[in-house]
Amino acid sequence: MNFIKTAIDGVVIVEPKVFNDARGYFYESYNENEFKANGIDCRFVQDNQSKSSYG
């Protein structure tokens, strides 16, 4: 994940790494350790997103 600080104090843009191909995509939208390492302390362990295409 890329964490991009902004000019607004406390506002960070989080860009997940998206893995995609003809079948669909997958990305981890939240990871507690990654967020903590970037100064965001929030108790939520992990969240993933995926989409699969027919065929």
ChimeraX commands (.cxc) that place a marker at each C-alpha (Angstrom):
marker #1 position 0.00,0.00,0.00 radius 0.5
marker #1 position 1.06,3.55,-0.67 radius 0.5
marker #1 position 0.32,6.13,2.02 radius 0.5
marker #1 position 0.35,9.68,0.67 radius 0.5
marker #1 position 0.34,12.55,3.15 radius 0.5
marker #1 position -1.69,15.62,2.18 radius 0.5
marker #1 position -1.54,19.29,3.07 radius 0.5
marker #1 position -4.46,18.73,5.47 radius 0.5
marker #1 position -3.21,17.58,8.88 radius 0.5
marker #1 position -4.33,14.02,9.61 radius 0.5
marker #1 position -5.58,13.31,6.07 radius 0.5
marker #1 position -3.76,10.51,4.24 radius 0.5
marker #1 position -4.54,9.02,0.84 radius 0.5
marker #1 position -4.25,5.23,0.88 radius 0.5
marker #1 position -3.60,3.55,-2.47 radius 0.5
marker #1 position -3.82,-0.25,-2.33 radius 0.5
marker #1 position -1.81,-2.47,-4.65 radius 0.5
marker #1 position -4.34,-4.03,-7.05 radius 0.5
marker #1 position -3.57,-7.39,-8.63 radius 0.5
marker #1 position -5.66,-7.95,-11.74 radius 0.5
marker #1 position -5.87,-10.04,-14.87 radius 0.5
marker #1 position -8.59,-11.29,-17.24 radius 0.5
marker #1 position -10.27,-13.20,-14.39 radius 0.5
marker #1 position -10.81,-10.17,-12.15 radius 0.5
marker #1 position -8.91,-8.41,-9.41 radius 0.5
marker #1 position -7.86,-8.65,-5.76 radius 0.5
marker #1 position -6.53,-6.11,-3.30 radius 0.5
marker #1 position -6.03,-5.69,0.41 radius 0.5
marker #1 position -7.87,-2.50,1.39 radius 0.5
marker #1 position -6.84,-2.54,5.04 radius 0.5
marker #1 position -4.05,-4.16,7.04 radius 0.5
marker #1 position -3.61,-3.22,10.69 radius 0.5
marker #1 position 0.19,-3.53,10.65 radius 0.5
marker #1 position 0.57,-1.44,7.47 radius 0.5
marker #1 position -1.67,1.30,8.83 radius 0.5
marker #1 position 0.10,1.36,12.22 radius 0.5
marker #1 position 3.49,1.57,10.48 radius 0.5
marker #1 position 2.20,4.69,8.71 radius 0.5
marker #1 position 0.89,6.39,11.85 radius 0.5
marker #1 position -2.77,5.33,11.60 radius 0.5
marker #1 position -3.75,3.47,14.78 radius 0.5
marker #1 position -7.15,1.86,14.27 radius 0.5
marker #1 position -8.27,-1.52,15.67 radius 0.5
marker #1 position -9.42,-3.48,12.62 radius 0.5
marker #1 position -7.32,-6.46,11.53 radius 0.5
marker #1 position -7.62,-6.85,7.74 radius 0.5
marker #1 position -10.00,-6.28,4.81 radius 0.5
marker #1 position -9.75,-7.57,1.23 radius 0.5
marker #1 position -11.71,-6.85,-1.95 radius 0.5
marker #1 position -12.02,-9.09,-4.98 radius 0.5
marker #1 position -14.03,-9.42,-8.18 radius 0.5
marker #1 position -14.23,-12.43,-10.45 radius 0.5
marker #1 position -15.39,-12.37,-14.05 radius 0.5
marker #1 position -17.37,-15.18,-15.63 radius 0.5
marker #1 position -15.37,-17.56,-17.83 radius 0.5
marker link #1:1,2 radius 0.2
marker link #1:2,3 radius 0.2
marker link #1:3,4 radius 0.2
marker link #1:4,5 radius 0.2
marker link #1:5,6 radius 0.2
marker link #1:6,7 radius 0.2
marker link #1:7,8 radius 0.2
marker link #1:8,9 radius 0.2
marker link #1:9,10 radius 0.2
marker link #1:10,11 radius 0.2
marker link #1:11,12 radius 0.2
marker link #1:12,13 radius 0.2
marker link #1:13,14 radius 0.2
marker link #1:14,15 radius 0.2
marker link #1:15,16 radius 0.2
marker link #1:16,17 radius 0.2
marker link #1:17,18 radius 0.2
marker link #1:18,19 radius 0.2
marker link #1:19,20 radius 0.2
marker link #1:20,21 radius 0.2
marker link #1:21,22 radius 0.2
marker link #1:22,23 radius 0.2
marker link #1:23,24 radius 0.2
marker link #1:24,25 radius 0.2
marker link #1:25,26 radius 0.2
marker link #1:26,27 radius 0.2
marker link #1:27,28 radius 0.2
marker link #1:28,29 radius 0.2
marker link #1:29,30 radius 0.2
marker link #1:30,31 radius 0.2
marker link #1:31,32 radius 0.2
marker link #1:32,33 radius 0.2
marker link #1:33,34 radius 0.2
marker link #1:34,35 radius 0.2
marker link #1:35,36 radius 0.2
marker link #1:36,37 radius 0.2
marker link #1:37,38 radius 0.2
marker link #1:38,39 radius 0.2
marker link #1:39,40 radius 0.2
marker link #1:40,41 radius 0.2
marker link #1:41,42 radius 0.2
marker link #1:42,43 radius 0.2
marker link #1:43,44 radius 0.2
marker link #1:44,45 radius 0.2
marker link #1:45,46 radius 0.2
marker link #1:46,47 radius 0.2
marker link #1:47,48 radius 0.2
marker link #1:48,49 radius 0.2
marker link #1:49,50 radius 0.2
marker link #1:50,51 radius 0.2
marker link #1:51,52 radius 0.2
marker link #1:52,53 radius 0.2
marker link #1:53,54 radius 0.2
marker link #1:54,55 radius 0.2
view
